[in-house]
């Protein structure tokens, strides 16, 4: 079992006036408010912390003629460590902080624990410890030590640098993710080819800010519109990159979709297969709406069956049967078509919940689709 987390919560500092002390710690020393609240009795609970937030000073107002009043104006035994004592000393003096003495240097040569009893230890194995020290006071003359140690200063600087690098990396990642989200948003349809007998719309809400969900509307000419939806295995940035790959392959080959839809899908599949790793795959539903005939041709490449909601409320599964022709046909007529990824609310309902059993599309090796007339 790992050691439980444990740290000092706060150190009590007794003051005469909380408001005056708060102004000193915030505006003179540059501290922050750690918490500020009032309890049921009306007493104010007030605490401040230095810029790094590693310590908390509770400012307790000691009323006159109470035992707490005698703790005001004493040495607090609190030690603050700074990485650059001369700079801090100069800046705080400029702001009006009262110091009891200028920084003093102290250097101590020491042996690590156990070295003194080891006869093999030589003078070259001894260590030097050094630092600068001073004391300052708050407005109630409570005094604090301000120090800068050689080793501690290096550790503080290393922690500060690591924190700065971590923050910079997080900000850079967030910025890159924001750009990726904007780029992916532009991969979805930006224009909707007009149809006389069809109303349609689409939307996609990724699980994360970017992802592998995909839909598209493609103007195929001859009053035909391709409506497609796909899903890349995985989530986040890797899936988004593969989604862009699929979109590019699809749009680059769509000129052959009207005359040879089976060949079109096989070509897109092959291009996607050749440019992805073995553990990458996608499912895909392709449909082509003929605005003149009110007919929907479709092919399901590993996706769950689409659902056709007719005017009388009947829901029909656009299922595929093995051993039939390669492209199925459904007589739709004048319908309203809405594609909404993940919400499963459509006039032609295409559910985007997958049974991911095989890599790539189901027809990676063989394309077996069905044909039906309605």
N, C-alpha and C positions, 0 to 999 in steps of 0.2 A: 504494500500500500504506500502510495506517495505521501510525503510529508504534507500536512494540511497547510493551507495558506495562512500566514500570520504576519501582521504588520502593526506598527504603532498607529492608533487612530488619531489622537490629537494630544496636544500639550496645552494645559490651561495657563493663560496669561491674565492676571488680574489688573484691571484698569479702573481709572476714576470715571471716565466718560466714554462710553462705547462709540458714540458718533465721532468724537474727536480722534480717538484711536483708529477708527476705521479709515478716516481721511488720511491719517499718517501712513498706514500700511498700504493703502491703495495708491495714493497720489505721490507719496515720497519714496517708498520702497518699491513700488511697482507690483505689489502682491495682487491676488485676485480673491473674490469672495468665494469661500468654499460652501457655506450655507448661511442662510439668514431666515429665521422663522421665529414665531412667537408661540409659546405653549399656552395651555389653558389658564395658567395663573397670570398671564400677561408678560411674563419674563421673556426677554429677547435672547434667542440662541444665535450667536454670531461667531463666525470663524473665517479666517483668511488663510491663504496658502501662497507660497512663493511661485514664481512663474512655471516651474516644472511640476508643481502639484504634488511633490513627494512628501510634504509635511503639512500639517494642519495646526494652526494656532487658534484655540478657542478664546475669544475675548470676553472675559467675565467681568461685569461691572460690580465692583466691590463697594457697597454702600457704607457711608461713615458709621462709626460706632458698631461695626460688625467684626467678627474675628477675621474675615477675609480682607479687611482693609490693611492689615499689617503685611500682606503679601505684595502690596503695590510698591514699586520702586526698588525691587530687590534683584539680585542676580538670578536669572532664570535657569541657568545651567543648560540652555539651549545653544547648540553650535550650528551655525550655517556654513556650508562649504561652497566656495566659489572657485571657478577655474582661473580667474584672473583677479586676485585680491587688489593689486594697485589700481586697476581700472575701476573696480567696484567702489573702492575707498574714495577715489577722486570724484566719481559721479555722485555718490551719496552725500559727500561733504558739500558738493555744489548745490544739492537740493536742500541742505540744511540739517542733515543728520548729525547728531552730536557723537563724536568718537572720544573715547577715554585716552587713546594713545594712537600714535601713528603705527602702521604695520611693522612688526618686528620679525626678524628672521631667526629661526631656530633649527639646528641640525644635530641629529643624534645618530651615532653609529651603534648598531645593535646586531646581535646574533639571533637567528631564528630559534624557536623553541626546540630544545634538545641539542643544539649545536655546541653549547657551552660545555656539556658533559662529554662531548666527543673529542678525544685527543687528536684525531686526524684533522680537526678543523684548523685552518690557518687564517692569518689575517686577511688573506685575499678572499676568503669565503664570507667575510662579514659584510653587512649591508648598511647603507646610509639612508636615513630618513630625514627629510627636511620639509619645512613649510614656513608660511608667514602667518602672523596672528595679530588680531586687534579686537577691540570690543566697542560696541555702539549701544546707544540707548534710544528707547522710544520716548514719546511725549510725557510718559509717567515715570521716566528714568528706570524702567525695567531694562536690564542690560543683557546683551546677547554676544556670544563670541562669533567672530567672522574669520574664517581661516582658509588657507589655500595650501594643500599638501602636494608634494611632488607626485606620488603615486595616485592619490585620489584625483588630482587635477587631470592626470592622463586618463583615468577611468571615466571621469565626468565628460571629458572631451570625446572619448570614444563612444560613450552612450549618446551624447548629443549628435555626433556625426552619424551614428547608426539610425537614430530616430529621424534625422533630416533625410537620409537616403531612403528610408522606408516610406516617409511621407511623399517624397518626390516620386518614388516608384508607384505608389498608389495613385497619385494624381495623374501620372503619365498613363497608367493603365486605364483609369477612368476616362481620360481624354480620348485614348485610342478606342475604347469601347463605345464612346459617344459617336465618334466618327464612323465606326463600323455599323452602328445602329442606323445612322443617317444614310450610309451607303446601301445597306440592305433594304431600307424603306424604299429607295429608288429602284430596286430590282422588281418590286411588285408593280402591277399595272398602273401607269400614270394617265392613261387615256382609255376610254371605253368606246370601241367601235359601235356606232349606232345600229340597232336592229329594229325592223318594223314590228315584228311580232314577239319580241322578247325584251323583258326588263330584267336586268341582272346587276349584281353588285358583289363586292368581295371585301373581306377584311381579315387580318391575321393578327392575333395577339400571342406573341411568343411567351413561352414559360419563363425564359430569361430575356434580357434586353435584346439579344440576338439569338437565332436558333435555326433549325433545319426545316421548319414548316414553310410550304411554298404553294402558291396558287398563281394562275396567270390567265389572261384573256388575250388571244392572238387572232388578229384579222387575217384569215386565210384567203380572202378574195372570193369572188363568185357568190357573195352574200352568205358566207359561211364564217362561223366563229368557233374557235377552239377554246374550251373551258377546261382547265387542268388543275389538278391538286396533287401535291406530293409531300412526302415526309422523309427526311434523312434520319438514319439511325443516330442517336446521340443528341446532345444538347449543347448550347453555348457556341463559342467561337468555332470549334472544329466543324460542327454541323452547319453553321452559317457559311463557311467556306465551301463545303460540298454543295450546299444549296445554290450558291452562285455558279458553281461548276455545272450543275444540272440545268439551271436556267439558261446559261450560255449555250450549252449543247442543244437544248430544246429550240431556242429561237434561231440558232444558226441553221437548223435542218427543217424548219417548219414549211419551207416552200414545197416540199414533196408530200405534205400531210394529206392534201385533198385527194390526189390521185392514188397514192400508195401509203395509206396510214400504217399498214403493218410494217412495211419497209422503213418508214419514218421512225417508228418506235424502236425497231431493231437497231437502227443506226444510232439513235440517241443512247440506247442501252449500251451498245458496244463502246461508244466514245466515253461514256461515264465509267464503264467497267475498266477500260484501259488506263484511265487517269486517276484511279483511286486505289487505296490499299485494300488488302484482302478482307479486313474487318469492316469495311465501309459498304453500305448498301442503302437503297432507297425503295420506297413503294410509291406507286404512281397511278392516278386515275386520269385517263385522257378521254375527252368527249368533244364532238364536233356538231354544232347546231347549224342546220340548213334553214335559213330564214324564209326561203321560198316554199319548201315542202313541210315545214314544221316538224322536221325529223332530227333525231339525235343519234348519231353514231358514237359508240364508246368502246373503250378497251380498258380493262382493269389489269394493272401490272403489280399484283401483290397487295393492293389496297383492299379494305373492306368494301363490300358492295355499296353502291350509291342507292339512295332511296328517292323514288319519284312520287311526289305528292300531287295527285290529280285534283281537278276542281271539285269533284264530289266528295273529297276527303279521303279517298282510297290511297293507301300507301303501297307502292310497288317496289320490290327490290330489283334493281338492275343487275341480276345475277348472271354469272357465266357458267356454261356447261362444257365439260371436257369433250373433245372430239368434234366440236362444231367449227364453223368458219372462224376466221381470225378477228373479224370486227362485228360487234353486235349493233343492232338497229332498234331504236324505240320510237314509235310514233307519238310525238309529244303534243303537237298543235301549238296554239298560242298559250304560253305559260309565262309565269314570272319565275325567274331563276335567281337565287341568292346563294352565294358561297361564303360561309363563315367558318373558318378553321377553328376547331376545338369546341365551339359553342353548339354545334350540331343542330342549328336552326336554319333550315333552308327550304326553298320551294323544291329544288332538286337537292336532296339532302345527301351530303357526302361526309361520312363520319371519319374523323381522323384519329381513330384509336386502332393500333396495329397489333397483329400477332407476328412478332419478328422471329420467324423460324429459319429463314434462309437469307444469305447475304445478297446484296444487290437487289435487282428486281426479280420477281418470281420467274420471269421468262428470260433469265440470264442465259440459259442453255436452250430453251424451247418456248415458243409462243403458242399457247393453246387458249383461244378465246371462243366466244360463242356468238350465235346470230339468232335474233328473235324479232318477229314482226308483231306490232300491236295496233 
